[in-house]
Amino acid sequence: MATVYEVDELEQALQDLELDDPIPEHERWYAINTAPWPCPACGEEFEWVTACHHVVIAETPDPLLEHASIAKKVGRDPRIIKYDGPLPTITLDQWRALGRPVHGVRRDLNPT
């Protein structure tokens, strides 16, 4: 089961996890570009496979193949390409180490 994070909580969790590892240089990393797809929690659309609004990246395309296959099954038209965009990133290994985080439930939908 995926860990639920709010977007700002993921930033803190990544900072805690990155002890000795610097943030990767985007030019060397790959991501899955897709047709625009809304975040299930907030509705914001992304053209990348993301976790909590962070683009999931890997050093080579191979580790992303499974996730591209899943994206294809739901009609996202995936393409693995080099990522050089402005959105924050999370490596596939970081994503796994943090419990495969997903965006938290919208706060305005929580019962009070």
The first five atom37 places (N, CA, C, CB, O) and aatype in JSON, in Angstrom:
{
  "aatype": [12, 0, 16, 19, 18, 6, 19, 3, 6, 10, 6, 5, 0, 10, 5, 3, 10, 6, 10, 3, 3, 14, 9, 14, 6, 8, 6, 1, 17, 18, 0, 9, 2, 16, 0, 14, 17, 14, 4, 14, 0, 4, 7, 6, 6, 13, 6, 17, 19, 16, 0, 4, 8, 8, 19, 19, 9, 0, 6, 16, 14, 3, 14, 10, 10, 6, 8, 0, 15, 9, 0, 11, 11, 19, 7, 1, 3, 14, 1, 9, 9, 11, 18, 3, 7, 14, 10, 14, 16, 9, 16, 10, 3, 5, 17, 1, 0, 10, 7, 1, 14, 19, 8, 7, 19, 1, 1, 3, 10, 2, 14, 16],
  "atom_mask": [
    [1, 1, 1, 1, 1],
    [1, 1, 1, 1, 1],
    [1, 1, 1, 1, 1],
    [1, 1, 1, 1, 1],
    [1, 1, 1, 1, 1],
    [1, 1, 1, 1, 1],
    [1, 1, 1, 1, 1],
    [1, 1, 1, 1, 1],
    [1, 1, 1, 1, 1],
    [1, 1, 1, 1, 1],
    [1, 1, 1, 1, 1],
    [1, 1, 1, 1, 1],
    [1, 1, 1, 1, 1],
    [1, 1, 1, 1, 1],
    [1, 1, 1, 1, 1],
    [1, 1, 1, 1, 1],
    [1, 1, 1, 1, 1],
    [1, 1, 1, 1, 1],
    [1, 1, 1, 1, 1],
    [1, 1, 1, 1, 1],
    [1, 1, 1, 1, 1],
    [1, 1, 1, 1, 1],
    [1, 1, 1, 1, 1],
    [1, 1, 1, 1, 1],
    [1, 1, 1, 1, 1],
    [1, 1, 1, 1, 1],
    [1, 1, 1, 1, 1],
    [1, 1, 1, 1, 1],
    [1, 1, 1, 1, 1],
    [1, 1, 1, 1, 1],
    [1, 1, 1, 1, 1],
    [1, 1, 1, 1, 1],
    [1, 1, 1, 1, 1],
    [1, 1, 1, 1, 1],
    [1, 1, 1, 1, 1],
    [1, 1, 1, 1, 1],
    [1, 1, 1, 1, 1],
    [1, 1, 1, 1, 1],
    [1, 1, 1, 1, 1],
    [1, 1, 1, 1, 1],
    [1, 1, 1, 1, 1],
    [1, 1, 1, 1, 1],
    [1, 1, 1, 0, 1],
    [1, 1, 1, 1, 1],
    [1, 1, 1, 1, 1],
    [1, 1, 1, 1, 1],
    [1, 1, 1, 1, 1],
    [1, 1, 1, 1, 1],
    [1, 1, 1, 1, 1],
    [1, 1, 1, 1, 1],
    [1, 1, 1, 1, 1],
    [1, 1, 1, 1, 1],
    [1, 1, 1, 1, 1],
    [1, 1, 1, 1, 1],
    [1, 1, 1, 1, 1],
    [1, 1, 1, 1, 1],
    [1, 1, 1, 1, 1],
    [1, 1, 1, 1, 1],
    [1, 1, 1, 1, 1],
    [1, 1, 1, 1, 1],
    [1, 1, 1, 1, 1],
    [1, 1, 1, 1, 1],
    [1, 1, 1, 1, 1],
    [1, 1, 1, 1, 1],
    [1, 1, 1, 1, 1],
    [1, 1, 1, 1, 1],
    [1, 1, 1, 1, 1],
    [1, 1, 1, 1, 1],
    [1, 1, 1, 1, 1],
    [1, 1, 1, 1, 1],
    [1, 1, 1, 1, 1],
    [1, 1, 1, 1, 1],
    [1, 1, 1, 1, 1],
    [1, 1, 1, 1, 1],
    [1, 1, 1, 0, 1],
    [1, 1, 1, 1, 1],
    [1, 1, 1, 1, 1],
    [1, 1, 1, 1, 1],
    [1, 1, 1, 1, 1],
    [1, 1, 1, 1, 1],
    [1, 1, 1, 1, 1],
    [1, 1, 1, 1, 1],
    [1, 1, 1, 1, 1],
    [1, 1, 1, 1, 1],
    [1, 1, 1, 0, 1],
    [1, 1, 1, 1, 1],
    [1, 1, 1, 1, 1],
    [1, 1, 1, 1, 1],
    [1, 1, 1, 1, 1],
    [1, 1, 1, 1, 1],
    [1, 1, 1, 1, 1],
    [1, 1, 1, 1, 1],
    [1, 1, 1, 1, 1],
    [1, 1, 1, 1, 1],
    [1, 1, 1, 1, 1],
    [1, 1, 1, 1, 1],
    [1, 1, 1, 1, 1],
    [1, 1, 1, 1, 1],
    [1, 1, 1, 0, 1],
    [1, 1, 1, 1, 1],
    [1, 1, 1, 1, 1],
    [1, 1, 1, 1, 1],
    [1, 1, 1, 1, 1],
    [1, 1, 1, 0, 1],
    [1, 1, 1, 1, 1],
    [1, 1, 1, 1, 1],
    [1, 1, 1, 1, 1],
    [1, 1, 1, 1, 1],
    [1, 1, 1, 1, 1],
    [1, 1, 1, 1, 1],
    [1, 1, 1, 1, 1],
    [1, 1, 1, 1, 1]
  ],
  "atom_positions": [
    [[0.84, -1.18, 0.0], [0.0, 0.0, 0.0], [0.89, 1.25, 0.0], [-0.96, 0.0, 1.23], [1.89, 1.31, 0.71]],
    [[0.52, 2.21, -0.79], [1.29, 3.45, -0.9], [1.15, 4.29, 0.35], [0.84, 4.25, -2.14], [0.12, 4.24, 1.04]],
    [[2.17, 5.05, 0.64], [2.15, 6.0, 1.74], [1.49, 7.28, 1.26], [3.59, 6.28, 2.28], [1.77, 7.74, 0.15]],
    [[0.62, 7.85, 2.07], [-0.05, 9.09, 1.69], [0.71, 10.27, 2.27], [-1.53, 9.1, 2.16], [0.93, 10.34, 3.48]],
    [[1.1, 11.19, 1.41], [1.78, 12.42, 1.8], [1.04, 13.6, 1.2], [3.27, 12.41, 1.34], [0.44, 13.49, 0.14]],
    [[1.09, 14.72, 1.89], [0.72, 15.98, 1.27], [1.98, 16.43, 0.53], [0.22, 17.06, 2.33], [3.08, 15.98, 0.84]],
    [[1.84, 17.31, -0.44], [2.97, 17.72, -1.27], [4.1, 18.32, -0.42], [2.52, 18.73, -2.32], [5.26, 17.98, -0.63]],
    [[3.78, 19.21, 0.53], [4.83, 19.82, 1.35], [5.47, 18.8, 2.29], [4.25, 20.98, 2.16], [6.65, 18.94, 2.61]],
    [[4.73, 17.79, 2.72], [5.31, 16.74, 3.56], [6.33, 15.91, 2.78], [4.2, 15.82, 4.13], [7.33, 15.46, 3.33]],
    [[6.07, 15.71, 1.49], [7.02, 14.96, 0.66], [8.34, 15.72, 0.56], [6.43, 14.69, -0.74], [9.41, 15.11, 0.61]],
    [[8.28, 17.03, 0.41], [9.51, 17.84, 0.35], [10.36, 17.59, 1.59], [9.17, 19.34, 0.23], [11.57, 17.4, 1.48]],
    [[9.76, 17.6, 2.76], [10.5, 17.37, 4.0], [11.04, 15.95, 4.06], [9.61, 17.65, 5.22], [12.19, 15.74, 4.46]],
    [[10.24, 14.97, 3.67], [10.69, 13.57, 3.68], [11.88, 13.39, 2.73], [9.54, 12.63, 3.28], [12.82, 12.66, 3.06]],
    [[11.85, 14.03, 1.57], [12.98, 13.94, 0.64], [14.22, 14.59, 1.22], [12.62, 14.6, -0.69], [15.32, 14.06, 1.06]],
    [[14.08, 15.73, 1.88], [15.23, 16.38, 2.51], [15.83, 15.47, 3.57], [14.82, 17.74, 3.13], [17.05, 15.37, 3.68]],
    [[14.99, 14.81, 4.34], [15.49, 13.89, 5.38], [16.2, 12.7, 4.76], [14.34, 13.42, 6.27], [17.17, 12.2, 5.33]],
    [[15.73, 12.22, 3.6], [16.28, 11.05, 2.95], [17.6, 11.33, 2.24], [15.28, 10.5, 1.96], [18.44, 10.43, 2.12]],
    [[17.8, 12.56, 1.78], [18.95, 12.91, 0.93], [20.24, 13.16, 1.69], [18.63, 14.11, 0.15], [21.13, 13.81, 1.15]],
    [[20.38, 12.7, 2.87], [21.53, 12.99, 3.71], [22.82, 13.26, 2.96], [21.75, 11.87, 4.64], [23.32, 14.39, 2.98]],
    [[23.38, 12.26, 2.29], [24.66, 12.43, 1.61], [24.52, 12.5, 0.09], [25.59, 11.31, 1.98], [25.48, 12.84, -0.6]],
    [[23.35, 12.19, -0.43], [23.16, 12.14, -1.88], [22.65, 13.48, -2.39], [22.18, 11.02, -2.27], [21.58, 13.93, -1.98]],
    [[23.4, 14.13, -3.27], [22.92, 15.39, -3.84], [21.73, 15.14, -4.78], [24.06, 16.11, -4.6], [21.54, 14.03, -5.28]],
    [[20.96, 16.17, -5.0], [19.86, 16.07, -5.95], [20.46, 15.82, -7.33], [18.97, 17.36, -5.95], [21.42, 16.48, -7.71]],
    [[19.9, 14.88, -8.08], [20.49, 14.55, -9.39], [20.39, 15.71, -10.37], [19.82, 13.32, -9.97], [19.48, 16.54, -10.29]],
    [[21.34, 15.74, -11.3], [21.28, 16.72, -12.38], [20.25, 16.24, -13.38], [22.68, 16.93, -13.05], [20.34, 15.12, -13.88]],
    [[19.26, 17.08, -13.66], [18.15, 16.67, -14.51], [18.56, 16.21, -15.9], [17.18, 17.79, -14.63], [17.93, 15.32, -16.47]],
    [[19.61, 16.8, -16.45], [19.99, 16.51, -17.82], [20.34, 15.03, -18.03], [21.17, 17.37, -18.22], [20.23, 14.53, -19.15]],
    [[20.75, 14.34, -16.99], [21.16, 12.95, -17.11], [20.01, 11.98, -16.88], [22.26, 12.65, -16.15], [20.2, 10.78, -17.1]],
    [[18.86, 12.42, -16.46], [17.81, 11.54, -15.97], [16.62, 11.47, -16.93], [17.34, 12.02, -14.61], [16.35, 12.38, -17.7]],
    [[15.92, 10.34, -16.85], [14.77, 10.07, -17.71], [13.49, 10.11, -16.9], [14.93, 8.72, -18.41], [13.49, 9.85, -15.69]],
    [[12.39, 10.43, -17.58], [11.07, 10.44, -16.96], [10.05, 9.98, -18.0], [10.72, 11.86, -16.42], [10.37, 9.85, -19.18]],
    [[8.84, 9.74, -17.55], [7.78, 9.29, -18.45], [6.87, 10.47, -18.77], [6.96, 8.12, -17.82], [6.12, 10.94, -17.91]],
    [[6.94, 10.93, -20.01], [6.08, 12.0, -20.5], [4.77, 11.37, -20.97], [6.77, 12.81, -21.66], [4.79, 10.32, -21.62]],
    [[3.65, 11.99, -20.65], [2.35, 11.4, -20.99], [1.39, 12.47, -21.5], [1.74, 10.69, -19.78], [1.68, 13.66, -21.48]],
    [[0.25, 12.01, -21.95], [-0.85, 12.93, -22.23], [-1.23, 13.59, -20.9], [-2.09, 12.18, -22.88], [-1.04, 12.98, -19.84]],
    [[-1.77, 14.8, -20.92], [-2.16, 15.46, -19.67], [-3.08, 14.55, -18.85], [-2.88, 16.8, -19.96], [-4.0, 13.93, -19.37]],
    [[-2.79, 14.49, -17.54], [-3.53, 13.59, -16.66], [-3.77, 14.3, -15.33], [-2.77, 12.25, -16.44], [-2.82, 14.82, -14.75]],
    [[-5.0, 14.33, -14.84], [-5.26, 15.05, -13.58], [-4.82, 14.28, -12.35], [-6.73, 15.36, -13.48], [-4.94, 13.06, -12.28]],
    [[-4.31, 15.01, -11.38], [-3.99, 14.44, -10.07], [-5.32, 14.0, -9.45], [-3.23, 15.47, -9.15], [-6.26, 14.79, -9.4]],
    [[-5.4, 12.77, -8.98], [-6.67, 12.31, -8.42], [-7.08, 13.03, -7.14], [-6.59, 10.85, -8.15], [-8.25, 13.0, -6.77]],
    [[-6.14, 13.67, -6.46], [-6.47, 14.34, -5.21], [-6.89, 15.8, -5.4], [-5.3, 14.28, -4.28], [-7.8, 16.28, -4.72]],
    [[-6.23, 16.5, -6.34], [-6.5, 17.94, -6.45], [-6.96, 18.37, -7.84], [-5.28, 18.71, -6.07], [-7.45, 19.49, -8.02]],
    [[-6.8, 17.5, -8.84], [-7.25, 17.82, -10.19], [-6.22, 18.54, -11.05], [0.0, 0.0, 0.0], [-6.46, 18.73, -12.24]],
    [[-5.08, 18.97, -10.48], [-4.05, 19.63, -11.28], [-3.54, 18.64, -12.33], [-2.88, 20.15, -10.38], [-3.26, 17.49, -12.01]],
    [[-3.4, 19.1, -13.58], [-2.96, 18.21, -14.66], [-1.45, 18.24, -14.83], [-3.63, 18.6, -15.96], [-0.81, 19.28, -14.72]],
    [[-0.91, 17.05, -15.11], [0.52, 16.9, -15.34], [0.74, 16.11, -16.62], [1.22, 16.2, -14.15], [-0.08, 15.26, -16.98]],
    [[1.84, 16.4, -17.32], [2.21, 15.66, -18.52], [3.37, 14.72, -18.22], [2.58, 16.63, -19.66], [4.13, 14.36, -19.13]],
    [[3.51, 14.33, -16.98], [4.57, 13.43, -16.52], [3.99, 12.47, -15.5], [5.76, 14.23, -15.92], [3.0, 12.79, -14.85]],
    [[4.6, 11.31, -15.35], [4.24, 10.42, -14.25], [4.84, 11.05, -13.0], [4.77, 8.93, -14.48], [6.05, 11.29, -12.93]],
    [[4.0, 11.31, -12.01], [4.42, 12.01, -10.81], [4.05, 11.25, -9.55], [3.82, 13.4, -10.78], [3.22, 10.34, -9.57]],
    [[4.67, 11.64, -8.46], [4.32, 11.22, -7.11], [4.26, 12.49, -6.28], [5.36, 10.16, -6.51], [5.27, 13.17, -6.11]],
    [[3.09, 12.82, -5.79], [2.92, 14.07, -5.0], [3.44, 15.29, -5.75], [3.65, 13.95, -3.66], [4.1, 16.15, -5.16]],
    [[3.15, 15.36, -7.04], [3.52, 16.49, -7.9], [5.02, 16.58, -8.14], [3.03, 17.77, -7.28], [5.51, 17.64, -8.55]],
    [[5.76, 15.51, -7.91], [7.19, 15.43, -8.22], [7.34, 14.45, -9.38], [8.04, 14.98, -6.97], [6.82, 13.34, -9.32]],
    [[8.05, 14.84, -10.41], [8.27, 13.97, -11.56], [9.17, 12.82, -11.13], [8.9, 14.76, -12.76], [10.24, 13.04, -10.55]],
    [[8.74, 11.58, -11.4], [9.53, 10.4, -11.06], [10.58, 10.2, -12.15], [8.61, 9.13, -10.91], [10.25, 10.08, -13.33]],
    [[11.87, 10.17, -11.74], [12.97, 10.08, -12.69], [13.85, 8.87, -12.38], [13.8, 11.36, -12.67], [13.87, 8.36, -11.26]],
    [[14.59, 8.42, -13.4], [15.56, 7.33, -13.25], [16.76, 7.65, -14.12], [14.94, 5.95, -13.62], [16.66, 8.38, -15.1]],
    [[17.92, 7.08, -13.74], [19.16, 7.37, -14.47], [19.16, 6.8, -15.88], [20.34, 6.83, -13.7], [19.81, 7.35, -16.77]],
    [[18.44, 5.7, -16.09], [18.3, 5.08, -17.4], [16.82, 4.81, -17.65], [19.14, 3.76, -17.51], [16.04, 4.8, -16.7]],
    [[16.42, 4.59, -18.89], [15.01, 4.33, -19.18], [14.48, 3.0, -18.62], [14.79, 4.36, -20.65], [13.3, 2.91, -18.29]],
    [[15.34, 1.98, -18.52], [14.87, 0.64, -18.16], [14.02, 0.55, -16.89], [16.04, -0.24, -18.02], [12.99, -0.11, -16.92]],
    [[14.41, 1.19, -15.79], [13.6, 1.06, -14.58], [12.19, 1.66, -14.71], [14.31, 1.72, -13.44], [11.3, 1.34, -13.92]],
    [[12.0, 2.51, -15.7], [10.7, 3.16, -15.89], [9.75, 2.37, -16.77], [10.9, 4.53, -16.47], [8.58, 2.73, -16.9]],
    [[10.22, 1.29, -17.38], [9.4, 0.53, -18.32], [8.12, -0.01, -17.7], [10.2, -0.61, -18.89], [7.05, 0.06, -18.32]],
    [[8.21, -0.54, -16.49], [7.01, -1.08, -15.83], [5.97, 0.01, -15.62], [7.39, -1.72, -14.47], [4.78, -0.21, -15.85]],
    [[6.41, 1.18, -15.2], [5.48, 2.28, -14.94], [4.91, 2.84, -16.24], [6.18, 3.4, -14.15], [3.75, 3.27, -16.28]],
    [[5.71, 2.84, -17.29], [5.21, 3.27, -18.6], [4.15, 2.3, -19.1], [6.37, 3.37, -19.63], [3.16, 2.71, -19.71]],
    [[4.34, 1.02, -18.85], [3.37, 0.01, -19.24], [2.03, 0.24, -18.52], [3.9, -1.41, -18.93], [0.97, 0.14, -19.14]],
    [[2.1, 0.54, -17.25], [0.87, 0.82, -16.48], [0.19, 2.08, -17.04], [1.19, 1.0, -14.97], [-1.03, 2.11, -17.19]],
    [[0.98, 3.1, -17.33], [0.42, 4.34, -17.89], [-0.25, 4.07, -19.24], [1.53, 5.41, -18.05], [-1.28, 4.67, -19.55]],
    [[0.33, 3.19, -20.03], [-0.25, 2.85, -21.33], [-1.6, 2.16, -21.16], [0.7, 1.95, -22.12], [-2.54, 2.43, -21.91]],
    [[-1.7, 1.29, -20.16], [-2.96, 0.56, -19.92], [-4.11, 1.49, -19.57], [-2.76, -0.45, -18.8], [-5.27, 1.16, -19.83]],
    [[-3.82, 2.65, -18.97], [-4.88, 3.58, -18.6], [-5.02, 4.73, -19.61], [-4.62, 4.15, -17.22], [-5.72, 5.71, -19.35]],
    [[-4.35, 4.6, -20.76], [-4.54, 5.57, -21.83], [-3.75, 6.86, -21.73], [0.0, 0.0, 0.0], [-4.19, 7.88, -22.25]],
    [[-2.6, 6.84, -21.07], [-1.82, 8.07, -20.9], [-0.81, 8.31, -22.02], [-1.1, 8.04, -19.6], [-0.13, 9.34, -21.99]],
    [[-0.68, 7.42, -23.0], [0.23, 7.6, -24.13], [1.66, 7.92, -23.66], [-0.28, 8.71, -25.05], [2.19, 8.98, -23.98]],
    [[2.3, 7.01, -22.89], [3.62, 7.3, -22.31], [4.77, 7.25, -23.29], [3.9, 6.35, -21.2], [4.77, 6.47, -24.24]],
    [[5.78, 8.12, -23.04], [7.05, 8.13, -23.77], [8.15, 8.4, -22.76], [7.04, 9.19, -24.93], [8.09, 9.39, -22.02]],
    [[9.15, 7.54, -22.72], [10.27, 7.75, -21.81], [11.28, 8.65, -22.52], [10.93, 6.39, -21.36], [11.83, 8.28, -23.56]],
    [[11.51, 9.83, -21.94], [12.42, 10.8, -22.53], [13.27, 11.43, -21.43], [11.65, 11.89, -23.32], [12.97, 11.28, -20.25]],
    [[14.34, 12.14, -21.82], [15.15, 12.85, -20.84], [14.31, 13.99, -20.25], [16.46, 13.41, -21.49], [13.58, 14.68, -20.96]],
    [[14.44, 14.16, -18.94], [13.67, 15.2, -18.26], [14.54, 16.43, -18.03], [13.1, 14.68, -16.93], [15.64, 16.32, -17.49]],
    [[14.03, 17.59, -18.44], [14.74, 18.84, -18.18], [13.77, 19.95, -17.82], [15.58, 19.24, -19.4], [14.06, 21.13, -18.02]],
    [[12.63, 19.57, -17.3], [11.59, 20.55, -16.98], [11.76, 21.21, -15.62], [0.0, 0.0, 0.0], [12.69, 20.9, -14.88]],
    [[10.84, 22.13, -15.31], [10.95, 22.92, -14.09], [10.34, 22.28, -12.85], [10.32, 24.23, -14.31], [10.56, 22.77, -11.74]],
    [[9.57, 21.21, -13.0], [8.91, 20.61, -11.84], [9.91, 19.93, -10.91], [7.85, 19.61, -12.3], [10.96, 19.48, -11.37]],
    [[9.59, 19.85, -9.61], [10.49, 19.13, -8.71], [10.51, 17.65, -9.08], [10.05, 19.31, -7.23], [9.57, 17.14, -9.69]],
    [[11.59, 16.96, -8.71], [11.75, 15.55, -9.08], [11.94, 14.67, -7.85], [12.93, 15.39, -10.03], [12.3, 15.14, -6.77]],
    [[11.68, 13.38, -8.05], [11.95, 12.35, -7.06], [12.48, 11.16, -7.85], [10.66, 11.98, -6.2], [11.87, 10.75, -8.84]],
    [[13.61, 10.6, -7.42], [14.13, 9.45, -8.16], [13.25, 8.23, -7.86], [15.61, 9.17, -7.79], [12.58, 8.17, -6.83]],
    [[13.28, 7.27, -8.75], [12.52, 6.05, -8.56], [12.93, 5.37, -7.25], [12.71, 5.09, -9.76], [12.09, 4.85, -6.52]],
    [[14.23, 5.38, -6.96], [14.72, 4.78, -5.71], [14.23, 5.55, -4.48], [16.25, 4.73, -5.71], [13.85, 4.93, -3.48]],
    [[14.22, 6.88, -4.54], [13.7, 7.67, -3.42], [12.21, 7.38, -3.22], [13.92, 9.19, -3.68], [11.74, 7.22, -2.1]],
    [[11.48, 7.31, -4.33], [10.04, 7.05, -4.28], [9.78, 5.72, -3.58], [9.44, 7.04, -5.7], [8.89, 5.62, -2.74]],
    [[10.55, 4.7, -3.94], [10.39, 3.39, -3.32], [10.77, 3.43, -1.84], [11.23, 2.33, -4.05], [10.08, 2.85, -1.0]],
    [[11.88, 4.11, -1.51], [12.34, 4.18, -0.12], [11.34, 4.89, 0.79], [13.68, 4.9, -0.07], [11.26, 4.59, 1.98]],
    [[10.58, 5.81, 0.23], [9.58, 6.54, 1.01], [8.23, 5.84, 1.06], [9.4, 7.93, 0.45], [7.26, 6.4, 1.56]],
    [[8.17, 4.61, 0.54], [6.91, 3.86, 0.59], [6.0, 4.1, -0.6], [0.0, 0.0, 0.0], [4.79, 3.97, -0.48]],
    [[6.57, 4.46, -1.75], [5.82, 4.74, -2.97], [4.71, 5.78, -2.71], [5.21, 3.45, -3.52], [3.53, 5.5, -2.9]],
    [[5.11, 6.97, -2.26], [4.12, 7.96, -1.85], [3.19, 8.41, -2.97], [4.81, 9.15, -1.28], [3.57, 8.5, -4.14]],
    [[1.98, 8.7, -2.57], [0.98, 9.28, -3.45], [0.53, 10.59, -2.82], [-0.23, 8.31, -3.68], [0.8, 10.85, -1.65]],
    [[-0.14, 11.38, -3.6], [-0.66, 12.65, -3.1], [-1.73, 12.37, -2.05], [-1.24, 13.52, -4.26], [-2.51, 11.43, -2.2]],
    [[-1.76, 13.17, -1.02], [-2.76, 13.0, 0.04], [-4.16, 13.32, -0.45], [0.0, 0.0, 0.0], [-4.33, 13.9, -1.53]],
    [[-5.12, 12.96, 0.32], [-6.52, 13.24, 0.01], [-6.74, 14.75, 0.16], [-7.48, 12.44, 0.95], [-6.2, 15.37, 1.07]],
    [[-7.53, 15.32, -0.73], [-7.81, 16.74, -0.64], [-8.39, 17.08, 0.73], [-8.77, 17.19, -1.76], [-9.31, 16.42, 1.21]],
    [[-7.85, 18.11, 1.33], [-8.29, 18.48, 2.68], [-9.75, 18.94, 2.68], [-7.4, 19.58, 3.25], [-10.45, 18.72, 3.67]],
    [[-10.21, 19.56, 1.62], [-11.6, 20.02, 1.6], [-12.59, 18.86, 1.43], [-11.8, 21.04, 0.49], [-13.8, 19.08, 1.52]],
    [[-12.1, 17.65, 1.18], [-12.98, 16.49, 1.08], [-13.0, 15.68, 2.37], [-12.54, 15.61, -0.08], [-13.82, 14.78, 2.53]],
    [[-12.1, 16.0, 3.3], [-12.07, 15.26, 4.57], [-13.27, 15.66, 5.42], [-10.74, 15.53, 5.33], [-13.61, 16.84, 5.51]],
    [[-13.92, 14.68, 6.06], [-15.03, 15.03, 6.95], [-14.51, 15.81, 8.17], [-15.78, 13.77, 7.4], [-13.42, 15.54, 8.66]],
    [[-15.29, 16.75, 8.65], [-14.87, 17.55, 9.81], [-15.6, 17.14, 11.06], [-15.1, 19.03, 9.57], [-15.37, 17.71, 12.12]]
  ]
}
